[in-house]
Amino acid sequence: MERARQLMRDNHLDAIVMAGGTSLLYFTNIHWGNSERLFAAVLPAKGEPFYVCPAFENGRAREQIANGPGGSNPDVRTWEEDVDPYQVLARGLKDRGIVGGRLGIEERTPFVFSDGIAKAAPQVSVASATPVTAGCRMIKTPHELELMQLANEVTLQAYEAVYHALQEGMTQYDFANLIAAAYGRLGFRGEASVNVGEASALPHGSAKPQTIKEGTIVLIDDGCTVEGYQSDISRTFVLGKPTDKMRKVFDIVHQAQSTALKQARPGVEAQSVDAAARKVITDAGYGPGYRYFTHRVGHGIGMDGHEWPYLVHGDTLALRANMTFSDEPGIYIPGEFGVRLEDDMHITEDGAKLFTPQSPSLEDPFGKT
């Protein structure tokens, strides 16, 4: 919270508002699903936080607040069903001395909430809280990195176990269900999307029925959750013998992933990591631009599977130690197949490091033979 207050001062914000979601959990340890009823935490740049809560949820809210930094005697402003909750929040701002200035709204706040706040406090200028929330969350602590390391190890273990159970005739759903079961055996919640053959050329796949056959590409993606922290890993492999073209494409993507990892280090612009990987793929004949490598090379990851910042053209943010990203170049050939290799990485003091080993080949995706 002190880091958030410093970032508020740096970005000329007088307070930030967070409804249910990951940022609320990060700052307050409150798990809260959004509905049509406003629940919000307000963190001022000066003064103590306060909470706006439906009256009938008061007990549940206080129980959760007490398990976080809010303590056992929080300022909870309750509202009955026939009361305007946005007016309650506006009065709370006034009580904290905020009668003008700028109020940051967490980016995933439902529009109905942010619109209601803006109308109830017209003297306040509504702005984005992202410089504060992302500014805190994008730099991971050692313990956060430990949780992410475990999440990545669990995902790779689940993938490998199910890979050894791969059989011709399985559907994409058979394979995905086995991965979910493997996570259950390991004691964590996780899932995977599975795409086979031509469907692997669609980065997020197809709902069409797919059957695994000898010589077809299989692309699996997604991850698991460990104490709220995410993994995101993709593996591409073949049941049986791949074609020479498949091997060539895999090798290009592997080189692009390695090049992105080498480029990622403190001080370089986020977009330079994407550019480094994209150059490898374009120089190998799978360009220009997004023609075959159809998405950015990476996204931030932490408590959300996709979060700030992003490794994409146009993002000039300088990387810093303890940021965490996916590293996931791909080549997608419509009507044929796609290859994506994805591991998560964290920026170290002098470079970058993957949480999990790279996949060595289509025939040996986990390097065990």
C-alpha positions as CSV (number, residue, x, y, z in Angstrom):
1,M,0.0,0.0,0.0
2,E,2.9,2.4,0.7
3,R,4.3,1.7,-2.8
4,A,0.8,2.4,-4.2
5,R,0.7,5.7,-2.3
6,Q,4.0,6.8,-3.8
7,L,2.8,5.9,-7.3
8,M,-0.4,7.9,-6.6
9,R,1.7,11.0,-5.8
10,D,3.9,10.4,-8.9
11,N,0.9,10.2,-11.1
12,H,-1.1,13.0,-9.5
13,L,-3.9,10.7,-8.1
14,D,-5.6,11.5,-4.9
15,A,-7.1,8.0,-4.4
16,I,-7.7,4.7,-6.2
17,V,-10.9,2.6,-6.2
18,M,-10.9,-1.2,-6.6
19,A,-13.9,-3.4,-7.0
20,G,-13.8,-7.2,-6.9
21,G,-10.9,-8.7,-8.8
22,T,-7.2,-9.5,-8.8
23,S,-6.0,-6.0,-7.8
24,L,-8.4,-6.0,-4.8
25,L,-7.1,-9.4,-3.7
26,Y,-3.4,-8.2,-4.2
27,F,-3.8,-5.1,-2.0
28,T,-6.4,-6.2,0.6
29,N,-6.5,-10.1,0.6
30,I,-10.3,-9.8,-0.1
31,H,-11.8,-12.3,-2.5
32,W,-14.9,-10.7,-4.0
33,G,-16.9,-11.5,-7.1
34,N,-18.6,-8.5,-8.8
35,S,-22.3,-8.4,-9.2
36,E,-24.7,-5.5,-9.7
37,R,-24.1,-4.4,-6.1
38,L,-21.1,-2.2,-5.5
39,F,-18.4,-3.4,-3.2
40,A,-15.2,-1.3,-3.4
41,A,-12.0,-0.6,-1.5
42,V,-10.8,3.0,-1.7
43,L,-7.1,3.7,-1.0
44,P,-6.4,7.4,-0.6
45,A,-2.9,8.9,-1.2
46,K,-3.3,10.3,2.3
47,G,-5.3,8.8,5.1
48,E,-6.7,5.3,5.8
49,P,-8.5,3.1,3.3
50,F,-12.3,2.7,3.5
51,Y,-14.7,0.2,2.1
52,V,-18.2,0.5,0.5
53,C,-20.2,-2.6,1.1
54,P,-23.8,-3.8,0.9
55,A,-25.2,-3.8,4.4
56,F,-26.1,-7.5,4.4
57,E,-22.5,-8.4,3.4
58,N,-20.9,-6.5,6.3
59,G,-20.0,-9.5,8.3
60,R,-18.4,-11.3,5.4
61,A,-16.5,-8.2,4.3
62,R,-15.1,-7.6,7.8
63,E,-14.0,-11.2,8.2
64,Q,-12.0,-10.9,5.0
65,I,-10.7,-7.4,5.7
66,A,-9.3,-8.7,9.0
67,N,-7.3,-11.3,7.2
68,G,-5.4,-8.6,5.3
69,P,-3.7,-5.3,6.0
70,G,-7.1,-3.7,6.7
71,G,-7.0,-4.9,10.3
72,S,-9.8,-5.6,12.8
73,N,-11.3,-2.1,13.0
74,P,-11.7,-1.0,9.3
75,D,-13.8,1.9,8.1
76,V,-16.6,0.0,6.3
77,R,-19.4,2.3,4.8
78,T,-22.5,0.1,4.4
79,W,-25.5,0.8,2.2
80,E,-29.0,-0.7,2.3
81,E,-30.7,-2.0,-0.8
82,D,-32.7,1.3,-1.3
83,V,-29.6,3.5,-0.9
84,D,-27.3,4.8,-3.7
85,P,-23.9,3.2,-3.0
86,Y,-22.1,5.7,-5.2
87,Q,-23.2,8.6,-2.9
88,V,-21.9,6.6,0.0
89,L,-18.5,6.4,-1.8
90,A,-18.6,10.1,-2.6
91,R,-19.2,11.0,1.0
92,G,-16.2,8.8,2.0
93,L,-14.0,10.7,-0.4
94,K,-15.2,14.0,1.1
95,D,-14.4,12.7,4.6
96,R,-10.9,12.0,3.4
97,G,-10.6,15.6,2.2
98,I,-11.0,14.6,-1.5
99,V,-13.4,17.2,-2.9
100,G,-11.7,17.6,-6.3
101,G,-8.6,16.2,-7.8
102,R,-8.2,12.9,-9.6
103,L,-9.6,9.5,-8.7
104,G,-8.0,6.4,-10.2
105,I,-10.4,3.5,-11.2
106,E,-8.9,0.0,-11.4
107,E,-9.0,-1.0,-15.1
108,R,-11.2,-4.1,-14.7
109,T,-13.9,-2.3,-12.8
110,P,-17.4,-2.7,-14.4
111,F,-18.5,0.4,-16.3
112,V,-21.7,0.6,-14.2
113,F,-19.5,1.1,-11.1
114,S,-17.1,3.7,-12.6
115,D,-20.0,5.6,-14.3
116,G,-22.0,5.6,-11.0
117,I,-18.9,7.0,-9.1
118,A,-18.3,9.7,-11.7
119,K,-21.9,10.9,-11.5
120,A,-22.0,10.8,-7.7
121,A,-18.7,12.8,-7.4
122,P,-18.7,15.1,-10.5
123,Q,-16.2,17.4,-8.9
124,V,-13.6,14.6,-9.1
125,S,-11.8,13.8,-12.3
126,V,-11.9,10.1,-13.0
127,A,-8.7,8.5,-14.4
128,S,-7.0,5.2,-14.7
129,A,-5.5,3.5,-11.7
130,T,-3.3,1.3,-13.9
131,P,-0.1,3.3,-13.2
132,V,-0.6,2.4,-9.6
133,T,-2.0,-1.1,-9.7
134,A,0.2,-2.4,-12.5
135,G,3.1,-0.3,-11.1
136,C,3.0,-2.4,-7.9
137,R,2.0,-5.8,-9.4
138,M,4.5,-5.9,-12.2
139,I,7.5,-6.2,-9.9
140,K,7.4,-9.5,-8.1
141,T,8.8,-10.3,-4.6
142,P,11.0,-13.3,-4.0
143,H,8.0,-15.2,-2.5
144,E,5.8,-14.4,-5.5
145,L,8.6,-15.8,-7.8
146,E,8.7,-18.9,-5.6
147,L,4.9,-19.5,-6.1
148,M,5.3,-18.9,-9.9
149,Q,8.2,-21.3,-10.0
150,L,6.1,-24.0,-8.4
151,A,3.1,-23.3,-10.7
152,N,5.3,-23.7,-13.7
153,E,6.9,-26.9,-12.4
154,V,3.5,-28.4,-11.7
155,T,2.2,-27.5,-15.2
156,L,5.2,-29.1,-16.9
157,Q,4.8,-32.3,-14.7
158,A,1.1,-32.6,-15.6
159,Y,1.8,-32.1,-19.3
160,E,4.6,-34.7,-19.4
161,A,2.5,-37.3,-17.5
162,V,-0.4,-37.0,-20.0
163,Y,2.0,-36.9,-23.0
164,H,3.1,-40.4,-22.0
165,A,-0.6,-41.5,-22.1
166,L,-1.1,-40.1,-25.6
167,Q,-2.8,-42.6,-27.9
168,E,-4.1,-42.4,-31.5
169,G,-7.8,-41.9,-31.6
170,M,-8.0,-39.6,-28.6
171,T,-10.0,-36.4,-29.1
172,Q,-8.8,-32.9,-28.0
173,Y,-11.3,-33.2,-25.1
174,D,-10.0,-36.6,-24.0
175,F,-6.5,-35.1,-23.8
176,A,-7.6,-31.9,-22.0
177,N,-9.6,-33.9,-19.5
178,L,-6.5,-36.1,-18.7
179,I,-4.5,-32.9,-18.1
180,A,-7.2,-31.6,-15.7
181,A,-7.1,-34.9,-13.9
182,A,-3.3,-34.8,-13.6
183,Y,-3.5,-31.4,-12.0
184,G,-6.0,-32.8,-9.5
185,R,-3.6,-35.6,-8.7
186,L,-0.9,-33.1,-8.1
187,G,-3.1,-31.1,-5.8
188,F,-3.7,-27.9,-7.9
189,R,-6.3,-26.4,-10.1
190,G,-5.4,-26.2,-13.8
191,E,-6.6,-26.8,-17.3
192,A,-5.4,-26.9,-20.9
193,S,-6.6,-26.2,-24.3
194,V,-5.6,-28.9,-26.9
195,N,-5.6,-28.4,-30.6
196,V,-4.7,-31.0,-33.3
197,G,-3.6,-30.7,-36.9
198,E,-5.1,-27.8,-38.8
199,A,-6.7,-26.5,-35.6
200,S,-3.2,-25.8,-34.2
201,A,-2.8,-23.1,-36.8
202,L,-5.4,-21.1,-34.8
203,P,-3.5,-19.7,-31.8
204,H,-6.4,-20.2,-29.5
205,G,-7.8,-23.2,-31.3
206,S,-11.1,-24.4,-32.6
207,A,-14.2,-26.0,-31.1
208,K,-14.5,-28.4,-34.0
209,P,-14.1,-32.1,-33.2
210,Q,-10.4,-33.1,-33.5
211,T,-8.9,-36.6,-33.4
212,I,-5.2,-37.3,-32.7
213,K,-3.7,-39.3,-35.5
214,E,-0.2,-40.6,-36.3
215,G,1.9,-37.8,-37.7
216,T,-0.3,-34.9,-36.6
217,I,0.7,-31.9,-34.6
218,V,-0.7,-31.5,-31.1
219,L,-0.5,-28.1,-29.4
220,I,-1.4,-27.8,-25.7
221,D,-1.6,-24.5,-23.8
222,D,-2.6,-22.9,-20.4
223,G,-1.5,-23.6,-16.9
224,C,-2.5,-23.8,-13.2
225,T,-2.9,-21.7,-10.1
226,V,-0.7,-21.9,-7.0
227,E,-1.9,-19.6,-4.1
228,G,-3.3,-17.2,-6.7
229,Y,-0.3,-17.2,-9.0
230,Q,-0.4,-18.4,-12.5
231,S,1.6,-20.4,-15.0
232,D,1.2,-20.4,-18.8
233,I,3.1,-23.0,-20.8
234,S,2.6,-24.3,-24.4
235,R,4.1,-27.5,-25.8
236,T,3.9,-28.7,-29.4
237,F,4.6,-32.3,-30.4
238,V,3.7,-35.1,-32.8
239,L,2.5,-38.6,-32.3
240,G,4.9,-40.6,-34.3
241,K,7.2,-39.0,-36.9
242,P,6.9,-35.4,-37.9
243,T,7.5,-34.1,-41.5
244,D,10.6,-32.2,-42.4
245,K,8.6,-29.1,-42.7
246,M,7.2,-29.5,-39.1
247,R,10.8,-30.0,-37.8
248,K,12.0,-26.9,-39.7
249,V,9.2,-24.7,-38.3
250,F,9.8,-26.1,-34.8
251,D,13.5,-25.2,-35.0
252,I,12.7,-21.7,-36.2
253,V,10.3,-21.1,-33.3
254,H,12.8,-22.6,-30.8
255,Q,15.5,-20.2,-32.0
256,A,13.0,-17.3,-31.8
257,Q,12.2,-18.2,-28.2
258,S,15.9,-18.4,-27.3
259,T,16.5,-15.0,-29.0
260,A,13.7,-13.3,-27.0
261,L,15.1,-14.7,-23.8
262,K,18.6,-13.4,-24.6
263,Q,17.2,-9.9,-25.5
264,A,15.1,-9.6,-22.3
265,R,17.1,-7.8,-19.6
266,P,16.8,-4.7,-17.4
267,G,16.8,-1.5,-19.3
268,V,15.7,-2.7,-22.7
269,E,12.3,-1.6,-24.1
270,A,9.6,-4.2,-23.9
271,Q,9.0,-4.0,-27.6
272,S,12.6,-5.0,-28.4
273,V,12.0,-8.5,-27.1
274,D,9.1,-8.9,-29.6
275,A,11.3,-7.4,-32.3
276,A,14.1,-9.8,-31.7
277,A,11.9,-12.9,-31.9
278,R,10.0,-11.6,-34.9
279,K,13.2,-11.0,-36.8
280,V,14.2,-14.6,-36.5
281,I,10.9,-15.8,-37.8
282,T,10.8,-13.2,-40.6
283,D,14.4,-13.9,-41.7
284,A,13.5,-17.6,-41.9
285,G,10.8,-16.8,-44.5
286,Y,7.7,-16.6,-42.2
287,G,7.0,-12.9,-42.4
288,P,6.5,-10.0,-42.7
289,G,5.0,-8.7,-39.6
290,Y,2.2,-10.7,-38.2
291,R,1.6,-12.9,-41.3
292,Y,2.6,-16.2,-39.7
293,F,3.7,-15.0,-36.2
294,T,0.2,-13.6,-35.5
295,H,0.5,-12.4,-31.9
296,R,2.9,-10.6,-29.6
297,V,5.8,-12.6,-28.2
298,G,4.7,-12.2,-24.6
299,H,2.5,-10.9,-21.8
300,G,3.1,-10.1,-18.2
301,I,2.0,-12.9,-15.8
302,G,1.4,-13.1,-12.1
303,M,-1.9,-13.3,-10.3
304,D,-3.6,-12.9,-13.7
305,G,-2.6,-15.1,-16.6
306,H,-2.3,-12.0,-18.7
307,E,-1.3,-8.7,-17.0
308,W,0.8,-5.6,-17.4
309,P,3.3,-5.1,-19.0
310,Y,3.3,-6.6,-22.6
311,L,6.1,-7.6,-24.9
312,V,4.7,-6.0,-28.1
313,H,5.6,-3.5,-30.7
314,G,5.0,0.0,-29.5
315,D,5.5,-0.7,-25.8
316,T,8.6,1.4,-24.8
317,L,8.5,0.6,-21.1
318,A,12.0,-0.3,-19.9
319,L,12.2,-3.8,-18.4
320,R,13.1,-4.1,-14.7
321,A,14.4,-6.9,-12.5
322,N,11.7,-9.2,-11.2
323,M,9.2,-8.6,-13.9
324,T,7.7,-11.8,-15.2
325,F,6.5,-12.6,-18.8
326,S,5.5,-15.4,-21.1
327,D,8.0,-16.1,-23.9
328,E,5.9,-17.6,-26.7
329,P,6.7,-17.2,-30.3
330,G,4.8,-19.2,-32.9
331,I,4.4,-19.9,-36.5
332,Y,0.9,-20.7,-37.8
333,I,0.3,-22.0,-41.3
334,P,-3.4,-21.9,-42.2
335,G,-4.8,-25.2,-43.4
336,E,-1.7,-27.1,-42.2
337,F,-0.4,-26.7,-38.6
338,G,0.9,-24.3,-36.0
339,V,3.9,-24.5,-33.7
340,R,4.1,-22.5,-30.5
341,L,6.7,-22.8,-27.7
342,E,5.8,-21.0,-24.5
343,D,7.6,-20.9,-21.2
344,D,7.4,-18.2,-18.5
345,M,10.5,-16.1,-17.6
346,H,11.5,-13.6,-15.0
347,I,13.9,-10.7,-15.5
348,T,17.0,-11.0,-13.4
349,E,19.5,-8.3,-12.4
350,D,21.6,-9.0,-15.5
351,G,19.3,-10.9,-18.0
352,A,16.3,-13.2,-18.0
353,K,15.7,-16.8,-16.9
354,L,12.9,-19.3,-17.8
355,F,11.1,-21.0,-15.0
356,T,11.1,-24.3,-17.0
357,P,13.4,-25.9,-19.5
358,Q,12.8,-25.3,-23.2
359,S,11.2,-28.1,-25.2
360,P,14.0,-29.7,-27.3
361,S,12.0,-31.2,-30.2
362,L,8.7,-32.4,-31.6
363,E,9.5,-36.0,-30.9
364,D,10.9,-35.4,-27.4
365,P,9.0,-32.4,-26.0
366,F,10.1,-32.9,-22.5
367,G,13.8,-33.9,-23.1
368,K,13.5,-37.3,-21.4
369,T,14.7,-39.6,-24.2
